[in-house]
């Protein structure tokens, strides 16, 4: 319906322009310029009023990409023109029209108003577009100061978050989360828990890249999510926030502080969060569809979960002069938790009575990590757009876990004590060069080197009598070490015609993998080269519509858990192991997209076609004679993806803002060696919400999300639903923000049903977790600011299969 209205509007404007063009009247034109940056201002609003009556404009238009505007067929007389754009001071100018009037260059200055304790800037639209990314301006969302990052993600174009807090970018779960343009250990190690705990009040904006250019690592099918925090201010500011939710019992507390004095800037934040005594349950039923040892196996789990997560980040920057900047940064994160599981297992046999056993499992874990880095950025006096940078980054993490299992069987009882210790380390060096040329041409190139080391020691001990000592079980103990090196180089050349910007280039990546899986007596030595092309055209059809075409390839590298051939047999009827022969998976993407932006309204319609001939497919096999299910992965698949997505964010009047993000995809997946596993199906995601300004101090907001992934090689995914409504209050001269909200008020619990099925077996896994909750969130802002300063820097590594599918 909206598309039809827009088309009708365009036809009406066209017919009006033709009719007016037939008359010989006056004309007014000119160019808007940013007085500070000496750049043209595009999409500025230019209103023409008759005389001094500025209540209702006589005509309105927008500036084009070069800042130009034009009013044609104007009656002779006196007028007032008002120029306005978000972030700039409005300018009013009287004119007298007697024919052709060229106003020349009109300069606008940026708006900045300093209030005691608060810095108020002219408000930007919630959503903006750039050539290679979409920007969601979180600071302009009144709900963000009392929201978690996942709450904000639900509003962000191209993102969806289901009821289990699983995030997808443009329908893909394989993406990279960056913080201020760089990778951090908190998001690299456990992205879901980090996003749950990360407070929205720290976020300035979120940048979404669905098809990252050649500058970024080739890994990441879904793209890149770059979280930009509030920092680098003249003066100081900060905030204290709390977030408490019943139901799933999530609690978060955080502090944020920023300061800039002279040439030195400091940005710091820290947070703690988690949940206590969260009750969940699950049911897994495996049915044999062919004659065999048993007909059905049922496993019931009741769990009590505790989780604690903490993180902190500090950045110190020093401006040597106007052309040279040095910054150092560090990140600490960690957590601990435990899960107590009471399990009942029942097996029904084809020729004997059913058998039941009971198992109690105490799982505890402790992890910690840190990352440090340093950046040097040099600009050049003759051309400030020319830039050279060198960046170094180190990350390290440790994980420890213990499983204490007691199994009560009809025959012999079984006691297991599993202990695991793993260490991950990463070093990165990166250099980038930006060379601008006359006539809107630019060359970007760079090199990057990554070294990753990992080791794991998993020890399993068993006993069959509680009075005896544990003995090591070598069949279920594992040790390995692993090294991965990635050397890459890229180059991108861009140039601009009258309406179109072209970007073309590529990235070369060489990967070396050396693994020593001691327990299975297996070594892995892989060497491979990937050439990743990139092409993009961005065409401004007019000041409102933009057409984007992109072609690129993305790849996914297998990591340790995908390659390790060790067989995990903690459950003797459910085995899983890796495949040391796995190589990278490459996917071709072609994406046309139409974007619409007028004032504060943003909308997009996109279509994406994806193809791969070496899908890494995780699959299960079932042996009816033993009742054993085995899970592993291999290059079995050939896949096609056809995805349509639509996004909208717009105000309706002065008080109401609505948004909607949706996608529908059709996937065709073929397994070369086992055609019976091939799958075809449709998936869809729909997310919508609103914000209504009751008065300057109170807003009402709501969000609703529903999604289901397309079927994929044996898997049929659950339907996920999430909804929330909230009231937000500004108190104590707007320094305190209070939010009261209700989540899933009509559903105490939700069931998430996953089905794995082929011609031999059917496994149904139902997970139940509480979703209804009442939220109380408070944010207190303090400080005094004068101006904002922004530097773009940091290292980001985007080249691994997402390590946190479910965590």
C-alpha positions, 0 to 999 in steps of 0.5 A, a space after each residue: 500500500 505504501 509503495 502505491 502511495 509513493 508511486 501516486 505521489 511521484 506521478 502527481 508531482 510529475 504531472 504538476 511539474 509538467 503543467 507548471 513548466 508550460 507557463 513562463 514564470 520565474 525561477 529560484 535556485 542555489 546551493 547549500 554548503 556546510 560552513 564548517 566542513 565546506 561540503 554540500 548538504 544533501 537532502 536539506 529541506 527548502 521551503 518557499 513561503 509567500 511574503 512573510 506568511 511562514 505558516 504554510 509553505 507555497 512550495 517545498 523541495 530537497 537539495 540533491 547530492 551536490 546541495 543544489 535546489 531549484 524552484 521553477 514556475 514561480 509567480 513574480 513577487 516577494 517570498 521568504 525561503 527557509 533552509 533547514 536540515 537536522 544538525 544545522 541552524 535554520 536560516 531564513 532569507 527574503 527574496 524578490 522574484 522577477 525572473 531567473 534568480 540565482 542565490 549562489 551559495 548559502 552556508 549553514 552552521 551546525 547546531 550545538 546547545 549547551 545546557 547545564 549537565 546535558 548536551 543537546 544537539 539537533 536531532 537526527 533521523 533515527 535511521 540514516 543511510 551511507 554508501 556501504 551501511 545503514 545507521 541507526 541513531 540510538 541516541 535519538 530513541 527515547 527508550 534506549 537509555 533504559 534498554 539492553 542492547 538486544 532490546 535496541 537490536 529489535 528496532 534496528 533495520 535488518 536485525 531480528 531477535 527471537 524469544 531466545 535472544 538469538 540474533 540474525 542479521 539479514 536472515 543470517 546467524 553468521 555475522 560479526 559484532 564490533 565495538 567502535 569499529 574493532 573486535 573485542 574479546 567480550 563479543 568474540 567469546 560469547 556474543 549472546 551473553 555479552 549482548 544480553 548484558 551490554 546496556 543500551 545507554 552506552 550506545 550512540 549508534 549502530 552501523 549495519 553492513 549487510 555486504 561489507 566491502 573488501 576492507 573487511 575480512 571475508 568471513 561473515 555471511 550475514 555481515 557486520 554489526 558495529 556498535 558505536 558508544 558515546 565518547 570523545 567529548 569536550 568536558 565530561 559526562 557519564 551515566 549510571 544505569 540499572 536493568 531488572 527483569 522478572 521472569 527470566 530474572 535478568 539484572 544488569 548494572 553499569 557505569 559510563 564515563 567520558 572526558 576530554 580535556 585539551 588533546 587527551 580523551 578518556 572513555 570508560 565503561 563497565 557493567 555486570 549482569 546475569 540471572 539467578 535461579 532461572 528455571 527451564 525445562 526440556 524434552 527430547 524424544 527420538 523415534 526409530 522409524 525403522 525396525 531396530 533395538 528400540 522404538 522410542 527414547 525420551 529425555 526430560 530435563 529440569 534445570 536451574 541456571 545461575 549466570 554472572 557476566 562482567 565486562 569493561 572497556 577503557 580507551 585513552 587517546 592523545 592528539 599529537 597535533 591536528 594530523 596525528 592521533 594515537 590511542 590505546 584501548 583495553 577490554 576485560 571480561 569474564 563470568 561464571 555460572 552453574 547449571 543443575 540438571 535433573 534428568 529422566 531417561 526412558 527407553 522403549 524397546 521393540 521386544 522387551 519392557 521399557 527401561 528408565 534411568 535417572 541422572 543428576 548433573 552439576 555443571 559449573 564454568 569460569 571464564 575470563 578474557 582481555 584484549 588490548 590494542 593501539 592505533 596510530 592515525 596520520 592525516 595529511 595537511 594538503 588533503 585531510 581525506 588522505 589517511 594512513 593508519 597502523 593498528 595492533 591488537 592482542 586478545 587472550 581468554 581462558 575457560 574452565 568447566 566441570 561436569 559432575 554427573 550421577 546416573 542411576 541405572 536399572 543395572 550398574 550406576 555410573 558416575 562421571 567427573 569431566 573437567 575442561 580447560 582451554 586457552 585462546 590467544 590472538 595477535 593482529 597487525 593491520 595497516 590501511 591507506 586511503 588516497 583521494 584523487 581529484 574528480 571524486 576518485 579514491 583508492 583504499 588499500 591495506 594489509 592484515 596479519 592474524 595469528 590464532 593459537 588455541 589449546 584444550 585439555 578435556 579429562 573425563 573420569 568415571 566410577 561405578 561405585 560411590 565408594 571407589 576412586 575415579 579413574 581416567 577414561 581415555 576414550 572420553 578424554 581429549 587434548 589438542 593444540 591448534 594454530 591458524 594464520 591468516 594473511 590478507 591484502 585488499 584494494 578498492 577503487 571508487 569513483 563518482 559520476 553525476 548520480 552514481 558512485 562505483 566501488 570495485 575491488 577485491 581481497 586476497 586471503 591466505 590461510 594456514 591451519 596446523 592442528 594436533 589432535 593428540 587424543 585421536 592421533 590426528 594432525 591437520 595441515 591445511 593451506 588455501 587461498 581465497 580471492 573475494 571480489 567486491 563490486 557496488 554501485 550506489 545511484 541517487 535516482 533523485 534526492 529521495 530514492 537510492 538504488 544499490 547493487 552489490 556483488 561479493 563473496 563471503 566465506 566461513 572458515 571451520 574452527 577447532 570444534 568443527 575439525 576435532 575428530 574426537 568423539 564426545 560420548 558423554 551420552 552413549 546414545 548421542 555422539 558428536 564429533 568434528 571433521 578434520 577434512 573441512 575446508 572453507 565454505 564460500 557463498 556468492 551474493 548478488 543484492 539489488 536494493 531500493 532505499 527511500 529517505 525523506 526527512 525522518 522517514 527511511 524505507 528499503 526494499 531489497 532482494 538477495 540471491 545467494 549460492 554456494 556449492 560447498 555448504 558445510 552441513 551439520 547432520 545426524 545419522 541414526 543406527 536403528 540396531 544400536 539406537 545410537 545417533 551420531 552428529 558431525 559435519 561435512 561439505 555436502 551441500 549445494 544451496 540457493 537462497 532467495 530473500 526479500 526484505 523490507 524495512 520502514 522507520 517513519 514518524 506519523 505526526 509529531 508524537 508517533 513513530 513506527 518501525 517495521 523490519 521484515 524478510 521472507 526467504 526461500 531456501 533450496 539445499 541439496 546434499 550431493 551424497 544423500 539426496 533424501 536429505 535435501 530440503 526446500 522451504 520458506 522462512 520469515 521474520 516480522 518485527 514491528 513497534 512504535 513510540 508515542 510521545 504522550 508529553 515531553 516527559 512521558 513516552 509509550 512504546 511497544 514491540 512485537 516480533 515473530 519469526 521462523 527459519 526455513 527448513 534446512 537438511 533434516 532440521 525444522 525450526 521453532 516459531 519464536 514470538 516476543 512482545 513488550 510494552 513500556 512507559 518511559 519517564 523523564 525525571 529531575 530535569 531530564 537527568 533521570 530516565 525511568 522505564 516500566 515495561 511488561 514482556 510477554 504478559 499473556 504467556 508465562 512460558 514459551 515452548 521452542 520446538 525443534 524437529 530433526 527428521 529423515 527416513 530413519 528417525 525423528 527427534 523432537 526437542 522442546 525447550 521451555 523457558 519463562 518469558 513473562 516479566 516485569 522490567 524496572 530500568 533506571 538511568 542517571 546522566 551527569 556531566 557537562 559537555 561542549 562538543 563531540 569529536 569522532 575518530 575512526 579506528 580499531 582492528 576488526 577480525 571478521 573471518 570465523 564461523 560464529 562461535 556462539 550458535 546457542 551458548 
